[in-house]
Amino acid sequence: MKVDDIIVLENGERYILLAETNLEESRYFLAAGIDEQENIDSKKLVLLKHVEQEDGSYVEVVKNDELMIKLTKQIKDAVK
């Protein structure tokens, strides 16, 4: 997975990966929801954790508030 990739979650929602950051040896992505015509919905922003396993990889939506603040700050600082 890399920035600008489009991914589809298990629930069918589509996201484009906008930015990547690393924290404690884990990869995280800022992603925005997109519709079928690939228009970005800026109201549908999520932070995703990339998880690697022997049988493949997947993403988890970050729900921990403290982690979200740390990741948001890292991404914001990287964009400056």
C-alpha positions as CSV (number, residue, x, y, z in Angstrom):
1,M,0.0,0.0,0.0
2,K,1.1,3.5,-0.8
3,V,-0.1,7.1,-1.0
4,D,-2.6,7.6,-3.8
5,D,-3.8,4.0,-3.8
6,I,-7.5,3.4,-3.6
7,I,-8.6,0.7,-1.2
8,V,-12.0,-0.9,-0.5
9,L,-12.9,-1.8,3.1
10,E,-14.9,-4.9,4.0
11,N,-18.0,-2.8,4.3
12,G,-17.6,-1.7,0.6
13,E,-16.5,1.9,1.4
14,R,-13.8,3.2,-0.9
15,Y,-10.9,5.4,0.3
16,I,-7.9,7.1,-1.3
17,L,-4.7,7.1,0.8
18,L,-3.6,10.8,1.1
19,A,-0.6,10.6,3.5
20,E,1.5,8.1,5.3
21,T,3.3,8.2,8.6
22,N,5.1,5.7,10.9
23,L,4.8,5.4,14.7
24,E,6.3,2.7,16.9
25,E,7.2,0.5,13.9
26,S,3.6,0.6,12.5
27,R,2.4,2.3,9.2
28,Y,-0.6,4.6,9.3
29,F,-2.4,6.4,6.5
30,L,-4.7,9.4,6.3
31,A,-7.5,8.4,3.9
32,A,-10.5,10.2,2.4
33,G,-13.7,8.5,1.3
34,I,-14.4,8.5,-2.4
35,D,-17.5,7.8,-4.4
36,E,-17.8,5.6,-7.6
37,Q,-16.7,8.5,-9.8
38,E,-13.6,8.9,-7.5
39,N,-14.7,12.3,-6.1
40,I,-13.2,12.9,-2.7
41,D,-15.6,13.3,0.3
42,S,-13.5,15.5,2.7
43,K,-16.1,14.9,5.4
44,K,-15.1,11.2,5.4
45,L,-11.5,11.3,6.6
46,V,-10.1,8.4,8.6
47,L,-6.8,7.2,10.0
48,L,-5.9,3.6,9.0
49,K,-3.3,1.3,10.5
50,H,-1.7,-1.0,8.0
51,V,-1.3,-4.6,9.5
52,E,0.9,-7.2,7.9
53,Q,0.3,-10.9,8.5
54,E,1.7,-14.1,7.0
55,D,-1.5,-14.5,4.9
56,G,-1.6,-11.0,3.7
57,S,-2.3,-7.4,4.9
58,Y,-5.3,-5.4,5.9
59,V,-6.1,-2.1,7.5
60,E,-7.8,-1.2,10.8
61,V,-9.6,2.1,11.4
62,V,-7.9,4.0,14.2
63,K,-10.4,4.8,17.0
64,N,-8.1,5.7,19.9
65,D,-8.3,9.5,20.5
66,E,-4.8,9.9,21.8
67,L,-3.3,7.9,18.9
68,M,-5.4,10.0,16.4
69,I,-4.0,13.2,17.9
70,K,-0.4,11.9,17.6
71,L,-0.8,10.7,14.1
72,T,-2.6,13.9,13.0
73,K,0.2,16.0,14.4
74,Q,2.9,13.9,12.6
75,I,1.1,14.1,9.3
76,K,0.5,17.9,9.7
77,D,4.2,18.4,10.6
78,A,5.3,16.3,7.6
79,V,3.2,18.4,5.2
80,K,4.7,21.7,6.3
